[in-house]
Amino acid sequence: MLHRLLVILSVCYITIAFFSVQIVSAQIAFAQEEKQNTNTGNNTRNNTATKTENKTKTNNNTYQRSNLTIDGPLPLIEQQASDIEHYLPGSEIKKLLVGPDDLITLMKTSTTSNSKGVVIFLPDWLQSATSSKAINFLRNTLPDHGWTTLSIHPPQKPTNYPSVSEKNTQRVEENKKSLQEYKDKLSQIMISVMETMQNYPGIFIMVAEGENAAILIDLYQNNQQAQIPLPSAFILLSAHMLTVEDNTVLAQNLANSELPILDLFLRLDHPETIYNATLRQSFANKQMKVFYRQKQLINSSPGYYPQQQLLTEINGWLKSIGW
């Protein structure tokens, strides 16, 4: 009997001990969870406060920055002029006065004892006096062949050309107005350049590129008012305009001009140059223009003239017309 009582008391003790351990474990787990929730809440409140503070700072900074004046980038033509003056030798840079403004040109004198004359280069719109590759190559190479070279930093491209107006008549009028303003400025430049270069012996050859080639031949053809001294010969590189009407005017001026003209363009060239090459040749044939030669050069990279072939074509053509 006593033995049985001891067994029962042992079982009760073990059971009570087991449940006590479970209760203590549950209390510890609950306490840890409470602590974790408390820390999480504190972190959330801290993060919210930090975000609010950062947002306030951002808003304050935005308000302060809005009062600042930020200058825009310089016009491309001014950037190019600055680069020329910074990177090129001062001995090559020759500034001419055109009205109230200075015109940057790059000059190299003939390196031979027999000076043939002066070659003046006018790059296309948006190009500098050292562009394109073809003009830069010629201005550096021709002095070794007896020519003094002068490369002009071209004026700023007309801002509203070609016009995007809906009506054709309005587009034509706006294009005419934009080009006339540009022509007036270019004519002043050419008068200043030609007057300056009169001190150099020999003939004058004009080499112009793209739209500037087309505009310059228009100035030569309608020269009653501008009175620009004419060169002895005119070489066009990829001449074109950006509208049908202006390309037709280019072909007419080219055919009616009394200047000897070499019309060079590329197999991979500006689409308007290639498309209107036949038109230019047709107008020249119709007017029986004797001193006109059109030649397409083969190139592998769009817009890049093969240098040695370009030099050969120019020298050969000049010899064929007596120079």
Buried (B, 14 or more C-beta within 10 A) or exposed (E): EEEEEEEEEEEEEEEEEEEEEEEEEEEEEEEEEEEEEEEEEEEEEEEEEEEEEEEEEEEEEEEEEEEEEEEEEEEEBEEBBEEBEEEBEEEBBBEBEBEEEEBBBBBBEBEEEEBBBBBBBBBBBBBBBBBBBBBBBBBBBBBEBBBBBBBBBBBEBBEEBBBEBEEEEEBBEBBEBBBEEBBEBBBBBBBBBBEBBEEBEBBBBBBBBBBBBBBBBBBBBEEEEBEBBBBBBBBBBBBBBBBEBBBBBBBBBBBEBEBBBBBBBBEBBBEBBBEBBEBBBEBBEEBEBEBBBBEBBEBEEEBBBBBEBBBEBBEEBBEEEEB
